[in-house]
C-alpha cells in the first residue's frame, strides 16, 4: 500500500498530480471500506489515514483556486 504524504510533500506537487493522487486514494478508500464491511481489514487505521490525506489534498487545491 502507498505511504501517507505530509502536506509539505503534497504542496510540491502540481494540480494534475494532486488530482491523480486523490483519484488513487479514493479508489483505495473504497477498497478499504469493502474490506472493513466484510471483516477482512487488518489495518483499520489505514482508513483514517487515507481520509486525512484526501482532505489535505482538497485543502491544498482549494487554497490554490
N, C-alpha and C positions, 0 to 999 in steps of 0.2 A: 504494500500500500504506500501511497505517497505521503511524504512528511508534511507537516504543517509549516507554512511560511509565516514569518512575522511581518508586521506592517512595513518595516524598512525594506525588506526584500520585495514586497508587493509594490511599493511606491516606485521602485526602479523599473518596473515593467510598463510597457505601453498599453493603451486601452484594448487593442486587439488581443494581446497576450492575456490580459486580465479577464476579458470575456471568455476566452478559450479555457482558462483555468477554472472560471466559475462554472462553465458547462461540465467540465470533468468532475468537479466537486458535487454538482447537482446529481450527476449520474451515480457517483459513489454514495451520496446521501440516500438516494432511492434504494440502492442495493443494500445498504446497512439497515434501512427501515424494514425491508422484507426479511432480512436475516434475523432481526430482533423479533419480528412478529412470528416467525417460525421457530424461535428459540434456538437458533444456530449461531448467534452472535457471541463471540468470546470476549472481544474488547468493546464493552459498552461505552467507554469514554470516547471512543473514536467518533461517535455520532455527534457529540457536543463539539469536538474539535473541528469537524467538517462544517457544522453550522456557524461556528465563530469565524472560520476563515472565509466563508461565503459572505458573512456580514462585513468583515474587513474589506473585502473586495468591493462590495456595494458602496461602502462608505467612501473609499478612495475614488471610485468612479463618480459619485455624487459631488465630491469636493472639486473634481476637475471640471465638471459641467457648469 
